[in-house]
Amino acid sequence: MFLLALWWLPKRPVAGRRALLAGIGVSAAIGWLPLPDALMRHMENQYSAPRGSLQPYVGMVVLGGAIGIPYGEQEVRRYTLDASAQRMTAPVALLRQYPHLLLLFSGGQSPPASQ
């Protein structure tokens, strides 16, 4: 959009300004931090937690994004849990109670490759 705005500004200033504003709007919408969190919350709330025994279930999927690596800590392998830490800690209690369950971690940031 920005390149289109630069191309249009000399000959078609109104269209160029509109393209520039559209580019700024799209950049702001994509870069707006609460948007990905809102989409994730919608996906998390789409299904309710199972009630009763988990014996009939085969496994569970844990959404990633709860582990962070502080800047400059990659070499010493220190990890932190963020606001989504419950995603990582709740399955531990369930796995102790139902050891037959399989666990799939999906998404998130992978740890640094071992050397």
Secondary structure, 3 states (H helix, E strand, C coil): CHHHHHHHCCCCHHHHHHHHHHHHHHHHHHHCCHHHHHHHHHHHHCCCCCCCCCCCCCEEEEECCCEECCCCCCCCCCCEECCCCHHHHHHHHHHHHCCCCEEEEECCCCCCCCC
